[in-house]
Amino acid sequence: HTNESFSDGYFVPGDIGEIRDGKLLLFGREDDLINLNGEKIDPHPIEAYVLDRFDVEDAVCVGIQDEDGRNYHLMLVVAEEKLDKKGLMSHLYSVFRTHAPQQIKLVDMIPRNEMGKVPKIALTRYS
């Protein structure tokens, strides 16, 4: 633990959440945020939106850097090949605007660890 892990004498683990009706709800981790040209994007609402409203098995948003060093927002989706990626991107842009993914890739599976989290190192092959 570093001094940055503490605030006002409390340990700050980096989780994103809120207290609602006396219950602590955790949404993800601060280090899951996508930093796109200085703007912080929380991927969790976008992923939940896609999983709730579209015929997809799994989805994850990640920040990726291309060969030229440019950062972009990529969404990996496990779905049937008939998924209209352009239509999905257009729909997400209409809802999330500049926070919408800039690219969508269909994949066979999204690697997850025992806790259901996506290891960042496993996503480097998509850059």
DSSP file (Angstrom, degrees, kcal/mol; ACC not computed):
  #  RESIDUE AA STRUCTURE BP1 BP2  ACC     N-H-->O    O-->H-N    N-H-->O    O-->H-N    TCO  KAPPA ALPHA  PHI   PSI    X-CA   Y-CA   Z-CA
    1    1 A H              0   0    0      0, 0.0     2,-0.2     0, 0.0    10,-0.0   0.000 360.0 360.0 360.0 142.2    0.0    0.0    0.0
    2    2 A T    >   -     0   0    0      1,-0.1     3,-1.8     0, 0.0     4,-0.2  -0.653 360.0-101.1-111.5 170.8    1.2    3.5   -0.8
    3    3 A N  G >  S+     0   0    0      1,-0.3     3,-1.5    -2,-0.2    -1,-0.1   0.791 121.6  65.6 -61.2 -26.1    0.3    6.8    0.7
    4    4 A E  G 3  S+     0   0    0      1,-0.3    -1,-0.3     3,-0.0     8,-0.0   0.687  90.6  65.6 -68.7 -16.1   -1.9    7.4   -2.3
    5    5 A S  G <  S+     0   0    0     -3,-1.8     7,-4.6     6,-0.1     2,-0.4   0.542  95.9  70.1 -80.2  -7.1   -4.0    4.5   -1.1
    6    6 A F  E <   +A   11   0A   0     -3,-1.5     2,-0.4     5,-0.3     5,-0.2  -0.903  55.2 178.9-117.4 141.6   -5.0    6.5    2.0
    7    7 A S  E >  S-A   10   0A   0      3,-2.7     3,-2.3    -2,-0.4    -3,-0.0  -0.974  76.4 -14.5-140.2 124.2   -7.3    9.6    2.2
    8    8 A D  T 3  S-     0   0    0     -2,-0.4     3,-0.1     1,-0.3    -1,-0.0   0.830 129.8 -53.3  52.7  35.2   -8.1   11.3    5.5
    9    9 A G  T 3  S+     0   0    0      1,-0.3     2,-0.3     0, 0.0    -1,-0.3   0.433 116.4 114.1  83.4  -1.0   -6.8    8.3    7.3
   10   10 A Y  E <  S-A    7   0A   0     -3,-2.3    -3,-2.7     2,-0.0     2,-0.4  -0.807  70.8-116.8-103.8 145.1   -9.0    5.8    5.4
   11   11 A F  E     -A    6   0A   0     -2,-0.3    -5,-0.3    -5,-0.2    -6,-0.1  -0.668  25.0-158.4 -77.0 129.0   -7.8    3.2    3.1
   12   12 A V        -     0   0    0     -7,-4.6    -1,-0.0    -2,-0.4    -2,-0.0  -0.921   7.5-171.7-112.5 106.1   -9.1    3.8   -0.5
   13   13 A P        -     0   0    0      0, 0.0    -1,-0.1     0, 0.0    -7,-0.1   0.606  43.9-110.6 -78.1 -10.9   -9.0    0.5   -2.5
   14   14 A G        +     0   0    0      1,-0.3    16,-4.6    -9,-0.1    17,-0.4   0.572  67.7 143.8  93.7   8.9   -9.9    2.1   -5.8
   15   15 A D  E     -B   29   0B   0     14,-0.3     2,-0.5    15,-0.1    -1,-0.3  -0.563  44.8-136.7 -81.5 147.9  -13.4    0.6   -6.1
   16   16 A I  E     +B   28   0B   0     12,-3.5    11,-3.5    -2,-0.2    12,-1.2  -0.911  48.9 115.5-103.8 128.1  -16.2    2.6   -7.7
   17   17 A G  E     -B   26   0B   0     -2,-0.5     2,-0.3     9,-0.3     9,-0.2  -0.956  43.2-136.1-168.7-174.7  -19.5    2.4   -5.8
   18   18 A E  E     -B   25   0B   0      7,-2.0     7,-3.1    -2,-0.3     2,-0.6  -0.982  24.1-112.7-154.5 160.4  -22.1    4.2   -3.9
   19   19 A I  E     +B   24   0B   0     -2,-0.3     2,-0.4     5,-0.2     5,-0.2  -0.896  38.4 175.1 -99.7 120.7  -24.3    3.7   -0.8
   20   20 A R  E >   -B   23   0B   0      3,-2.8     3,-1.8    -2,-0.6    -2,-0.1  -0.990  67.6 -12.3-130.7 124.4  -27.9    3.3   -1.7
   21   21 A D  T 3  S-     0   0    0     -2,-0.4    -1,-0.1     1,-0.3     3,-0.1   0.866 129.4 -54.4  54.0  39.3  -30.6    2.5    0.8
   22   22 A G  T 3  S+     0   0    0      1,-0.2     2,-0.4    -3,-0.0    -1,-0.3   0.532 117.1 110.7  77.2   6.0  -28.0    1.7    3.4
   23   23 A K  E <   -B   20   0B   0     -3,-1.8    -3,-2.8     2,-0.0     2,-0.6  -0.917  67.6-127.2-116.9 141.0  -26.2   -0.8    1.1
   24   24 A L  E     -B   19   0B   0     -2,-0.4     2,-0.5    -5,-0.2    -5,-0.2  -0.761  24.8-165.6 -85.4 120.8  -22.8   -0.5   -0.5
   25   25 A L  E     -B   18   0B   0     -7,-3.1    -7,-2.0    -2,-0.6     2,-0.5  -0.938   4.2-155.7-109.1 123.9  -23.1   -1.2   -4.3
   26   26 A L  E     +B   17   0B   0     -2,-0.5    -9,-0.3    -9,-0.2     3,-0.1  -0.858  16.3 175.8-101.9 132.3  -19.8   -1.8   -6.1
   27   27 A F  E     -     0   0B   0    -11,-3.5     2,-0.3    -2,-0.5   -10,-0.2   0.606  57.0 -69.0-108.3 -18.3  -19.7   -1.1   -9.9
   28   28 A G  E     -B   16   0B   0    -12,-1.2   -12,-3.5    16,-0.0    -1,-0.4  -0.988  62.4 -53.7 157.5-161.1  -16.1   -1.7  -10.7
   29   29 A R  E >   -B   15   0B   0     -2,-0.3     3,-1.9   -14,-0.3     4,-0.4  -0.869  31.5-127.8-118.0 149.0  -12.7   -0.4  -10.1
   30   30 A E  G >  S+     0   0    0    -16,-4.6     3,-1.5    -2,-0.4   -15,-0.1   0.845 111.7  59.7 -58.7 -34.1  -11.2    3.1  -10.7
   31   31 A D  G 3  S+     0   0    0    -17,-0.4    -1,-0.3     1,-0.3   -16,-0.1   0.520  91.5  69.4 -77.0  -2.3   -8.4    1.4  -12.7
   32   32 A D  G <  S+     0   0    0     -3,-1.9    -1,-0.3     2,-0.1    -2,-0.2   0.604  75.4 113.0 -81.6 -13.7  -11.0    0.0  -15.1
   33   33 A L    <   -     0   0    0     -3,-1.5     2,-0.6    -4,-0.4     9,-0.2  -0.293  69.5-129.1 -61.2 142.2  -11.6    3.5  -16.3
   34   34 A I  E     -C   41   0C   0      7,-3.0     7,-2.6    28,-0.1     2,-0.9  -0.842  13.2-151.3 -94.8 123.6  -10.6    4.2  -19.9
   35   35 A N  E     +C   40   0C   0     -2,-0.6     2,-0.7     5,-0.2     5,-0.2  -0.844  19.7 177.9 -97.1 105.2   -8.4    7.3  -20.3
   36   36 A L  E >  S-C   39   0C   0      3,-3.0     3,-1.8    -2,-0.9    -2,-0.0  -0.891  71.1 -34.3-115.3 102.9   -9.1    8.5  -23.8
   37   37 A N  T 3  S-     0   0    0     -2,-0.7    -1,-0.2     1,-0.3     3,-0.1   0.884 124.7 -45.7  53.3  43.4   -7.2   11.7  -24.6
   38   38 A G  T 3  S+     0   0    0      1,-0.3     2,-0.5     0, 0.0    -1,-0.3   0.319 115.8 114.3  86.8  -8.9   -7.5   12.9  -21.0
   39   39 A E  E <   -C   36   0C   0     -3,-1.8    -3,-3.0     2,-0.0     2,-0.5  -0.837  61.8-136.4 -98.8 131.8  -11.2   12.1  -20.7
   40   40 A K  E     -C   35   0C   0     -2,-0.5     2,-0.5    -5,-0.2    -5,-0.2  -0.747  19.0-167.7 -90.2 127.8  -12.2    9.3  -18.3
   41   41 A I  E     -C   34   0C   0     -7,-2.6    -7,-3.0    -2,-0.5    -2,-0.0  -0.969  14.5-146.3-118.8 122.8  -14.7    6.8  -19.5
   42   42 A D     >  -     0   0    0     -2,-0.5     4,-0.5    -9,-0.2    -9,-0.1  -0.794  11.3-165.2 -85.0 114.1  -16.4    4.4  -17.2
   43   43 A P  H  > S+     0   0    0      0, 0.0     4,-2.6     0, 0.0     5,-0.2   0.733  70.4  79.7 -74.3 -21.2  -17.0    1.2  -19.2
   44   44 A H  H  > S+     0   0    0      1,-0.2     4,-2.7     2,-0.2     5,-0.2   0.886  91.1  47.1 -61.5 -45.3  -19.4   -0.5  -16.9
   45   45 A P  H  > S+     0   0    0      0, 0.0     4,-2.1     0, 0.0    -1,-0.2   0.879 114.2  49.6 -63.6 -33.9  -22.6    1.4  -17.9
   46   46 A I  H  X S+     0   0    0     -4,-0.5     4,-2.1    -3,-0.2    -2,-0.2   0.931 112.6  46.2 -69.3 -45.2  -21.9    0.9  -21.6
   47   47 A E  H  X S+     0   0    0     -4,-2.6     4,-2.6     1,-0.2     5,-0.2   0.932 113.8  48.7 -61.8 -46.2  -21.2   -2.8  -21.1
   48   48 A A  H  X S+     0   0    0     -4,-2.7     4,-2.2    -5,-0.2    -1,-0.2   0.893 109.4  53.3 -61.9 -40.2  -24.4   -3.2  -19.0
   49   49 A Y  H  X S+     0   0    0     -4,-2.1     4,-1.8    -5,-0.2    -1,-0.2   0.929 111.6  44.7 -60.4 -46.9  -26.4   -1.3  -21.6
   50   50 A V  H  X S+     0   0    0     -4,-2.1     4,-1.9     1,-0.2     6,-0.2   0.915 113.6  49.6 -65.6 -43.9  -25.3   -3.6  -24.4
   51   51 A L  H  < S+     0   0    0     -4,-2.6     5,-0.2     1,-0.2    -1,-0.2   0.848 114.9  45.0 -65.0 -33.6  -25.8   -6.8  -22.4
   52   52 A D  H  < S+     0   0    0     -4,-2.2    -1,-0.2    -5,-0.2    -2,-0.2   0.802 124.1  29.6 -78.7 -30.3  -29.3   -5.7  -21.4
   53   53 A R  H  < S+     0   0    0     -4,-1.8     2,-0.3    -5,-0.2    -2,-0.2   0.536 110.5  58.0-114.5  -8.4  -30.6   -4.5  -24.8
   54   54 A F  S  < S-     0   0    0     -4,-1.9     2,-2.1    -5,-0.2     0, 0.0  -0.874  85.0-105.4-126.8 158.3  -28.8   -6.5  -27.5
   55   55 A D  S    S+     0   0    0     -2,-0.3    25,-0.5    25,-0.0     2,-0.3  -0.504  72.1 129.6 -82.3  73.4  -28.5  -10.2  -28.3
   56   56 A V  E     -D   79   0D   0     -2,-2.1    23,-0.2    -6,-0.2     3,-0.1  -0.944  52.6-150.7-127.5 150.0  -25.0  -10.6  -27.1
   57   57 A E  E    S-     0   0D   0     21,-3.2     2,-0.3    -2,-0.3    22,-0.2   0.825  80.8  -5.5 -85.4 -34.7  -23.5  -13.2  -24.8
   58   58 A D  E     -D   78   0D   0     20,-1.2    20,-2.7     2,-0.0    -1,-0.3  -0.987  60.0-175.5-158.0 154.9  -20.7  -11.0  -23.4
   59   59 A A  E     +D   77   0D   0     -2,-0.3     2,-0.3    18,-0.2    18,-0.2  -0.980   2.3 178.5-156.3 144.1  -19.2   -7.5  -23.8
   60   60 A V  E     -D   76   0D   0     16,-2.1    16,-2.9    -2,-0.3     2,-0.4  -0.986  17.2-144.9-148.3 139.6  -16.3   -5.6  -22.5
   61   61 A C  E     +D   75   0D   0     -2,-0.3     2,-0.3    14,-0.2    14,-0.2  -0.865  25.5 172.7-103.6 138.2  -14.9   -2.1  -23.2
   62   62 A V  E     -D   74   0D   0     12,-3.0    12,-2.8    -2,-0.4     2,-0.5  -0.977  34.6-119.3-141.7 154.5  -11.2   -1.4  -23.1
   63   63 A G  E     -D   73   0D   0     -2,-0.3     2,-0.3    10,-0.2    10,-0.2  -0.853  38.8-174.9 -91.8 129.0   -8.8    1.3  -24.0
   64   64 A I  E     -D   72   0D   0      8,-2.7     8,-2.6    -2,-0.5     2,-0.5  -0.913  20.3-144.0-126.4 149.0   -6.3    0.2  -26.6
   65   65 A Q  E     -D   71   0D   0     -2,-0.3     6,-0.2     6,-0.2    -2,-0.0  -0.968  20.6-143.6-113.3 128.7   -3.3    1.8  -28.2
   66   66 A D    >   -     0   0    0      4,-2.7     3,-2.1    -2,-0.5    61,-0.1  -0.170  36.2 -87.8 -82.4-179.5   -2.7    1.1  -31.9
   67   67 A E  T 3  S+     0   0    0      1,-0.3    -1,-0.1    60,-0.2    60,-0.0   0.783 127.8  54.7 -60.3 -28.1    0.7    0.6  -33.7
   68   68 A D  T 3  S-     0   0    0      2,-0.1    -1,-0.3     1,-0.0     3,-0.1   0.381 120.5-106.4 -88.7   4.0    1.0    4.4  -34.2
   69   69 A G  S <  S+     0   0    0     -3,-2.1     2,-0.3     1,-0.3    -2,-0.1   0.551  73.1 140.8  84.8   7.4    0.5    5.1  -30.5
   70   70 A R        -     0   0    0      1,-0.0    -4,-2.7    -5,-0.0     2,-0.3  -0.674  45.4-135.8 -85.0 137.8   -3.1    6.5  -30.8
   71   71 A N  E     +D   65   0D   0     -2,-0.3     2,-0.3    -6,-0.2    -6,-0.2  -0.702  28.8 170.0 -91.1 142.7   -5.5    5.5  -28.1
   72   72 A Y  E     -D   64   0D   0     -8,-2.6    -8,-2.7    -2,-0.3     2,-0.6  -0.977  36.3-109.8-148.5 163.5   -9.0    4.4  -28.9
   73   73 A H  E     -D   63   0D   0     -2,-0.3    29,-2.5   -10,-0.2    30,-1.3  -0.844  37.0-173.6 -99.0 116.6  -12.0    2.9  -27.2
   74   74 A L  E     -De  62 103D   0    -12,-2.8   -12,-3.0    -2,-0.6     2,-0.5  -0.902  12.6-158.1-114.2 137.4  -12.7   -0.7  -28.3
   75   75 A M  E     -De  61 104D   0     28,-2.4    30,-2.5    -2,-0.4     2,-0.5  -0.975   7.3-155.7-114.2 124.9  -15.6   -2.9  -27.4
   76   76 A L  E     -De  60 105D   0    -16,-2.9   -16,-2.1    -2,-0.5     2,-0.4  -0.844  16.8-170.9 -95.7 134.0  -15.2   -6.7  -27.6
   77   77 A V  E     -De  59 106D   0     28,-2.6    30,-2.5    -2,-0.5     2,-0.7  -0.988  22.2-152.7-132.5 133.2  -18.5   -8.5  -28.1
   78   78 A V  E     +D   58   0D   0    -20,-2.7   -21,-3.2    -2,-0.4   -20,-1.2  -0.926  51.4 117.9-100.6 112.6  -19.4  -12.2  -28.1
   79   79 A A  E     -D   56   0D   0     -2,-0.7   -23,-0.1    28,-0.4    -2,-0.1  -0.948  68.3 -62.7-161.1 173.8  -22.4  -12.6  -30.3
   80   80 A E    >   -     0   0    0    -25,-0.5     3,-1.8    -2,-0.3   -25,-0.0  -0.347  49.8-115.3 -63.9 151.3  -23.7  -14.1  -33.5
   81   81 A E  T 3  S+     0   0    0      1,-0.3    -1,-0.1     3,-0.0    25,-0.1   0.703 111.1  72.1 -64.2 -18.1  -22.0  -13.0  -36.7
   82   82 A K  T 3   +     0   0    0      2,-0.1    -1,-0.3     3,-0.0     2,-0.1   0.505  67.7 126.7 -76.6  -1.6  -25.2  -11.4  -37.8
   83   83 A L    <   -     0   0    0     -3,-1.8     2,-1.4     1,-0.1     3,-0.2  -0.362  65.9-129.0 -58.3 128.6  -24.8   -8.7  -35.3
   84   84 A D     >  -     0   0    0      1,-0.2     4,-2.5    -2,-0.1     5,-0.2  -0.671  29.3-178.9 -81.8  91.9  -25.0   -5.3  -37.0
   85   85 A K  H  > S+     0   0    0     -2,-1.4     4,-2.8     1,-0.2     5,-0.2   0.891  79.9  49.6 -63.4 -41.2  -21.8   -3.7  -35.7
   86   86 A K  H  > S+     0   0    0      2,-0.2     4,-2.4     1,-0.2    -1,-0.2   0.916 112.6  47.8 -65.3 -41.4  -22.3   -0.4  -37.5
   87   87 A G  H  > S+     0   0    0      2,-0.2     4,-2.5     1,-0.2    -2,-0.2   0.903 112.5  49.3 -64.0 -41.1  -25.9   -0.2  -36.2
   88   88 A L  H  X S+     0   0    0     -4,-2.5     4,-2.9     2,-0.2     5,-0.2   0.926 111.6  48.7 -63.9 -45.2  -24.7   -1.0  -32.7
   89   89 A M  H  X S+     0   0    0     -4,-2.8     4,-2.3     1,-0.2    -2,-0.2   0.918 112.2  48.8 -61.0 -43.3  -22.0    1.6  -32.8
   90   90 A S  H  X S+     0   0    0     -4,-2.4     4,-2.0     2,-0.2    -1,-0.2   0.918 112.5  48.1 -62.7 -44.0  -24.4    4.2  -34.1
   91   91 A H  H  X S+     0   0    0     -4,-2.5     4,-1.3     1,-0.2    -2,-0.2   0.930 111.7  49.4 -62.3 -46.1  -26.9    3.4  -31.4
   92   92 A L  H  X S+     0   0    0     -4,-2.9     4,-3.6     1,-0.2     5,-0.4   0.877 109.2  52.7 -63.5 -36.6  -24.3    3.6  -28.7
   93   93 A Y  H  X S+     0   0    0     -4,-2.3     4,-1.9     1,-0.2    -1,-0.2   0.901 105.7  53.9 -64.6 -38.9  -23.1    6.9  -30.0
   94   94 A S  H  < S+     0   0    0     -4,-2.0    -1,-0.2     1,-0.2    -2,-0.2   0.798 120.3  33.3 -65.6 -26.5  -26.6    8.3  -29.8
   95   95 A V  H  < S+     0   0    0     -4,-1.3    -2,-0.2    -3,-0.2    -1,-0.2   0.874 133.9  23.6 -92.9 -46.6  -26.8    7.2  -26.2
   96   96 A F  H >< S-     0   0    0     -4,-3.6     3,-2.3     1,-0.2    -3,-0.2   0.474  82.2-169.8-105.1  -4.0  -23.2    7.7  -24.9
   97   97 A R  G >< S+     0   0    0     -4,-1.9     3,-2.0    -5,-0.4    -1,-0.2  -0.232  74.7   6.1  50.3-123.9  -21.9   10.3  -27.4
   98   98 A T  G 3  S+     0   0    0      1,-0.3    -1,-0.3     4,-0.0    -5,-0.1   0.600 129.1  61.9 -68.7  -9.3  -18.1   10.7  -27.0
   99   99 A H  G <  S+     0   0    0     -3,-2.3    -1,-0.3    -6,-0.1    -2,-0.2   0.517  80.8 108.2 -90.2  -6.0  -18.0    7.9  -24.5
  100  100 A A  S <  S-     0   0    0     -3,-2.0   -27,-0.2    -7,-0.1    -7,-0.1  -0.350  84.4 -90.1 -69.1 151.0  -19.2    5.3  -27.0
  101  101 A P        -     0   0    0      0, 0.0   -27,-0.2     0, 0.0    -1,-0.1  -0.303  25.0-150.5 -59.3 144.6  -16.8    2.8  -28.4
  102  102 A Q  S    S+     0   0    0    -29,-2.5     2,-0.3     1,-0.2   -28,-0.2   0.612  81.9  21.2 -90.0 -15.4  -14.9    3.8  -31.5
  103  103 A Q  E     -e   74   0D   0    -30,-1.3   -28,-2.4     2,-0.0     2,-0.4  -0.991  64.3-156.4-151.4 145.7  -14.6    0.3  -32.7
  104  104 A I  E     -e   75   0D   0     -2,-0.3     2,-0.4   -30,-0.2   -28,-0.2  -0.992  10.2-169.3-124.6 131.9  -16.4   -3.0  -32.1
  105  105 A K  E     -e   76   0D   0    -30,-2.5   -28,-2.6    -2,-0.4     2,-0.4  -0.977  17.8-136.3-121.1 133.0  -14.8   -6.4  -32.6
  106  106 A L  E     +e   77   0D   0     -2,-0.4     2,-0.3   -30,-0.2   -28,-0.2  -0.732  31.1 178.8 -82.3 132.8  -16.6   -9.8  -32.6
  107  107 A V        -     0   0    0    -30,-2.5   -28,-0.4    -2,-0.4     3,-0.1  -0.913  38.2-126.0-132.2 159.6  -14.7  -12.4  -30.7
  108  108 A D  S    S-     0   0    0     -2,-0.3     2,-0.3     1,-0.3    -1,-0.1   0.847  90.9  -9.0 -73.0 -35.0  -15.4  -16.0  -29.8
  109  109 A M        -     0   0    0    -32,-0.1    -1,-0.3    -3,-0.0   -32,-0.1  -0.987  59.5-127.9-159.5 155.3  -14.8  -15.4  -26.1
  110  110 A I        -     0   0    0     -2,-0.3     2,-0.2    -3,-0.1    13,-0.1  -0.947  35.7-122.1-107.2 121.7  -13.7  -12.8  -23.6
  111  111 A P        +     0   0    0      0, 0.0     2,-0.3     0, 0.0    11,-0.1  -0.430  37.7 176.0 -67.3 131.7  -11.0  -14.1  -21.2
  112  112 A R        -     0   0    0      6,-0.2     6,-0.2    -2,-0.2     2,-0.0  -0.980  22.7-130.9-135.2 147.9  -12.0  -13.7  -17.6
  113  113 A N    >   -     0   0    0      4,-3.0     3,-2.1    -2,-0.3     5,-0.0  -0.180  47.4 -80.2 -84.9-174.1  -10.3  -14.8  -14.4
  114  114 A E  T 3  S+     0   0    0      1,-0.3    -1,-0.1     2,-0.1    -2,-0.0   0.756 131.8  52.8 -61.0 -25.3  -12.0  -16.7  -11.5
  115  115 A M  T 3  S-     0   0    0      2,-0.1    -1,-0.3     1,-0.0     3,-0.1   0.404 119.8-107.9 -92.1   2.8  -13.6  -13.5  -10.2
  116  116 A G  S <  S+     0   0    0     -3,-2.1     2,-0.2     1,-0.3    -2,-0.1   0.486  76.2 134.2  86.6   2.6  -15.1  -12.7  -13.6
  117  117 A K        -     0   0    0      1,-0.0    -4,-3.0    -5,-0.0    -1,-0.3  -0.555  59.2-120.4 -86.9 153.0  -12.7   -9.8  -14.3
  118  118 A V        -     0   0    0     -6,-0.2     2,-0.3    -2,-0.2    -6,-0.2  -0.828  25.6-130.5 -93.9 113.9  -11.0   -9.4  -17.6
  119  119 A P    >>  -     0   0    0      0, 0.0     3,-1.1     0, 0.0     4,-0.6  -0.481  10.1-141.6 -65.6 125.2   -7.2   -9.5  -17.2
  120  120 A K  G >4 S+     0   0    0     -2,-0.3     3,-1.4     1,-0.3     4,-0.4   0.855  99.7  59.8 -57.0 -37.1   -5.7   -6.5  -19.0
  121  121 A I  G >4 S+     0   0    0      1,-0.3     3,-1.0     2,-0.2    -1,-0.3   0.821  98.2  59.4 -62.7 -30.5   -2.7   -8.5  -20.2
  122  122 A A  G <4 S+     0   0    0     -3,-1.1     3,-0.4     1,-0.2    -1,-0.3   0.684 100.6  57.0 -70.9 -17.2   -5.1  -10.9  -22.0
  123  123 A L  G X< S+     0   0    0     -3,-1.4     3,-1.9    -4,-0.6    -1,-0.2   0.519  77.9  90.3 -93.1  -5.8   -6.5   -8.0  -24.1
  124  124 A T  G X  S+     0   0    0     -3,-1.0     3,-1.4    -4,-0.4    -1,-0.2   0.775  76.5  67.1 -63.3 -24.1   -3.1   -6.9  -25.6
  125  125 A R  G 3  S+     0   0    0     -3,-0.4    -1,-0.3     1,-0.2    -2,-0.1   0.646  92.7  61.3 -71.3 -12.2   -3.7   -9.2  -28.5
  126  126 A Y  G <         0   0    0     -3,-1.9    -1,-0.2     1,-0.2    -2,-0.2   0.482 360.0 360.0 -91.1  -2.5   -6.6   -7.0  -29.7
  127  127 A S    <         0   0    0     -3,-1.4   -60,-0.2    -4,-0.2    -1,-0.2   0.486 360.0 360.0 -81.5 360.0   -4.5   -3.9  -30.2
